[in-house]
Every structure is written in structure tokens, then in C-alpha cells.
Amino acid sequence: MSNGWKQLPAAAALSLALLGMGCSFELPGGGAPPRMYILSPKSTFPKNLPTVDWQLLIETPLSPAGINTQRIALRDSPIELRYFDRANWTDLAPRMVQTLMVESFENSQRIVAVGREAIGLRADYILKTELREFQAEYPNALPHIGEETDVDSLPPLIRVRLNAKLIKLPRRSIVASSNFEHTVVASANSMAGIIGAFDEALGKTMKRLVGWALKHGAENIDPRDTRRR
């Protein structure tokens, strides 16, 4: 027998119940979607970079859990990591950095082939990296972060820190290891200024990384390895 009530979808029933109790909050999925940001590969390099005839695989960088996300990290203390509201990278930060590293090596036009580890390239070297820091830093006070940041706050410093190991195949021996770090102060405390500083800091890091890998790879390659390919 019908009691005169029609069955409501669960979300609608929950909303009505909360309104009846005087409660109000956004249901999951509500609100403005995050803005999506991407960085650019490096495209300018010193003219004295060596030209090499070996192939390189680039693994996805390792990273702490707080960086292995699409969210854009910020910190105002050594012991806490936060994130900008409604602002995301277009991919997980380590995967985005891997893509940009591959494109930067290609843009150098100094290497026969470079790719991700998943494409099955018959490589002479693997580049293993760890993305240790990739955040905006507010050394004094954390501003209110939203679509527009607090213009009264000082612009943050962007820090990119990467450890890299160049590994020779097939022996899998480490032929070179180094740390790369760059910091850039954002031009303004706005998302445009902050993303621009991320782009500059990562670009400087990748420029050094490409030159370093080509130099040490050229010094340690056995010409017989490339002839067998």
C-alpha cells in the first residue's frame, strides 16, 4: 500500500533532512572546479652541449607523498605542507615533471632517442630521479589562499630540488649522481606569478640536468654498445 511518498534520490533526501535541521553545507562535487596549470619544457641550451649517439630512458621521479599529487603545494613552516585552493597541476607532479624532462632532452637535439621507461626503448642509460621539493614557501606568514591570493602578503619563494642518478645498462651501475636545486621568488602573490616562478625554477633545474646527463653519459659510453644496437 502506498503511503503517498515518492522515493527520493539519496542526495536529495540528505539535503532535505539537513535543511530540516537547520544545517547547510556543500555536497561533495559542489563549488567551482579547480583551475588547471601546466609548466613548459626547456627549449634553450648552451651551444657546447655534446651530441651523443646513445639512448636514454627517463623513469617517473620518486617523490614524498605530499608532492605526489595534482595539488600545488605550499608551506609556511618546516613541519607542515598545505595546498593552494582550487588550483591543480594537470597531472601528478612527478609525472608532469617526467614528461617535461623527456621533452627537454628532445628539445636539446643532442641525443638519438629519449623516452619514458614504459615505451620499451633499447636504452644505454636510465635516468633515475627523486623530486624532493616542489613547493611555494611563505617564510613569514601564510596568506589566505583562494582564487585570488592576499595581495598584502609577500610573494612566495618557489623551491625545486631534484636528485638524479645516471645508470649504465646492462650492468645497472651508477656512473654519475648529483643534486639540482633552484629557487625563484614569484613576481607577485597571485597564481599567475606563482606558476610563472615554478616554470622558471623547474626550467633552470632541467637545463642543468640535461647538460649534466649528456656530459657524463658521453664520458662513460662504450662505442661497442651503440654499434650492437
Protein Blocks (a to p, Z undefined) as FASTA:
>chain_A
ZZhiacddfklmmmmmmmmnopacddehiajddddddddddfbdcfkbccdfbdcddddd
dddfklmcfbdcddfbfkbccddehiacfbdfklmmmmmmmmmmmmnopafbdcdfklop
acfbdcddddfbdcdddfkbccdddfbdcfkbccddddddddddddddfklpafbdcddd
dddddfbdcfklmmmmmmmmmmmmmmmmmmmmmmmmmmmpcfklmmmZZ
